[in-house]
Amino acid sequence: MNQTHKIRITAIRRRILRYQPPAIRALCPICAREVETLAQSQAADVLEVGRQILDDLIAAGLIHAIRTVNGNLRVCKDSLFAAPF
């Protein structure tokens, strides 16, 4: 004897949005041109590394960083994608 069952499936998709600081363009002294910059947290997310590793890459000169007037570091987006790793 065959039994028929009705199954109801509901799919829910969640998307978590985090605040992203606005893109800031600045003159990168190493690239010698105006580039888009990222906050340190955004740059770390792009590379999928922690903040300490990002700081080490900046200190080694593999990634360019620009200090803003208020003391924050902004990462040169062009150098981030051209990094040799």
DODREN-315908 format. One record per residue (C-alpha): y, x, z; residue in three letters. Coordinates in Angstrom, 3 decimals, padded with zeros to 6 digits. Example, Ala and Ser with C-alpha at 12.3 -4.5 7.8 and 13.67 -1.06 7.14 Angstrom:
2
<v -004.500; u 012.300; w 007.800; aa ALA>
<v -001.060; u 013.670; w 007.140; aa SER>
// end
This chain:
85
<v 000.000; u 000.000; w 000.000; aa MET>
<v 003.309; u 001.515; w -001.131; aa ASN>
<v 006.360; u 001.212; w 001.052; aa GLN>
<v 009.886; u 001.540; w -000.240; aa THR>
<v 012.587; u 002.997; w 001.964; aa HIS>
<v 016.264; u 003.097; w 001.269; aa LYS>
<v 017.990; u 006.316; w 002.271; aa ILE>
<v 021.739; u 006.688; w 002.430; aa ARG>
<v 023.127; u 010.203; w 002.029; aa ILE>
<v 026.742; u 010.957; w 002.766; aa THR>
<v 028.197; u 014.332; w 001.878; aa ALA>
<v 031.233; u 015.611; w 003.680; aa ILE>
<v 033.125; u 018.629; w 002.490; aa ARG>
<v 035.441; u 020.423; w 004.852; aa ARG>
<v 038.090; u 022.865; w 003.900; aa ARG>
<v 039.837; u 024.900; w 006.529; aa ILE>
<v 043.349; u 025.887; w 005.617; aa LEU>
<v 045.057; u 028.667; w 007.481; aa ARG>
<v 048.742; u 029.377; w 007.452; aa TYR>
<v 049.546; u 031.998; w 004.865; aa GLN>
<v 052.886; u 033.724; w 005.129; aa PRO>
<v 054.892; u 033.416; w 001.933; aa PRO>
<v 054.493; u 036.130; w -000.654; aa ALA>
<v 057.141; u 038.781; w -000.265; aa ILE>
<v 058.135; u 041.087; w -003.075; aa ARG>
<v 059.310; u 044.549; w -002.098; aa ALA>
<v 059.828; u 047.976; w -003.577; aa LEU>
<v 056.742; u 050.097; w -002.997; aa CYS>
<v 057.933; u 053.694; w -002.630; aa PRO>
<v 054.593; u 055.094; w -003.834; aa ILE>
<v 054.132; u 052.775; w -006.840; aa CYS>
<v 057.890; u 053.083; w -007.529; aa ALA>
<v 058.211; u 049.456; w -008.570; aa ARG>
<v 058.648; u 046.010; w -007.096; aa GLU>
<v 055.298; u 044.571; w -006.029; aa VAL>
<v 053.927; u 041.562; w -004.187; aa GLU>
<v 052.955; u 042.385; w -000.623; aa THR>
<v 050.433; u 040.900; w 001.782; aa LEU>
<v 050.394; u 040.657; w 005.552; aa ALA>
<v 047.916; u 042.996; w 007.234; aa GLN>
<v 045.627; u 040.103; w 008.153; aa SER>
<v 045.574; u 038.875; w 004.545; aa GLN>
<v 044.846; u 042.364; w 003.220; aa ALA>
<v 042.000; u 042.793; w 005.722; aa ALA>
<v 040.562; u 039.445; w 004.596; aa ASP>
<v 040.742; u 040.456; w 000.927; aa VAL>
<v 038.865; u 043.696; w 001.594; aa LEU>
<v 036.555; u 041.975; w 004.091; aa GLU>
<v 037.194; u 044.666; w 006.695; aa VAL>
<v 038.606; u 044.707; w 010.187; aa GLY>
<v 042.184; u 045.494; w 011.073; aa ARG>
<v 041.299; u 048.980; w 012.380; aa GLN>
<v 039.615; u 049.975; w 009.122; aa ILE>
<v 042.630; u 048.702; w 007.199; aa LEU>
<v 044.910; u 050.810; w 009.413; aa ASP>
<v 042.686; u 053.840; w 008.736; aa ASP>
<v 042.899; u 053.261; w 004.967; aa LEU>
<v 046.686; u 053.041; w 005.193; aa ILE>
<v 046.832; u 056.229; w 007.299; aa ALA>
<v 044.621; u 058.027; w 004.749; aa ALA>
<v 047.002; u 056.996; w 001.960; aa GLY>
<v 044.398; u 054.980; w 000.059; aa LEU>
<v 046.454; u 051.803; w 000.463; aa ILE>
<v 050.228; u 051.639; w 000.394; aa HIS>
<v 052.119; u 049.906; w 003.183; aa ALA>
<v 055.781; u 049.051; w 003.596; aa ILE>
<v 057.416; u 048.618; w 006.985; aa ARG>
<v 059.741; u 045.624; w 007.107; aa THR>
<v 063.056; u 045.437; w 008.915; aa VAL>
<v 061.442; u 043.692; w 011.881; aa ASN>
<v 058.759; u 046.391; w 012.161; aa GLY>
<v 055.792; u 044.627; w 010.541; aa ASN>
<v 053.685; u 046.292; w 007.872; aa LEU>
<v 053.225; u 044.674; w 004.488; aa ARG>
<v 050.469; u 045.939; w 002.192; aa VAL>
<v 051.145; u 046.647; w -001.482; aa CYS>
<v 048.908; u 044.220; w -003.362; aa LYS>
<v 048.611; u 046.498; w -006.405; aa ASP>
<v 047.313; u 049.410; w -004.321; aa SER>
<v 044.921; u 047.059; w -002.537; aa LEU>
<v 043.155; u 046.135; w -005.773; aa PHE>
<v 043.308; u 049.672; w -007.167; aa ALA>
<v 041.754; u 051.259; w -004.076; aa ALA>
<v 038.801; u 053.526; w -004.975; aa PRO>
<v 036.064; u 051.927; w -002.850; aa PHE>
// end
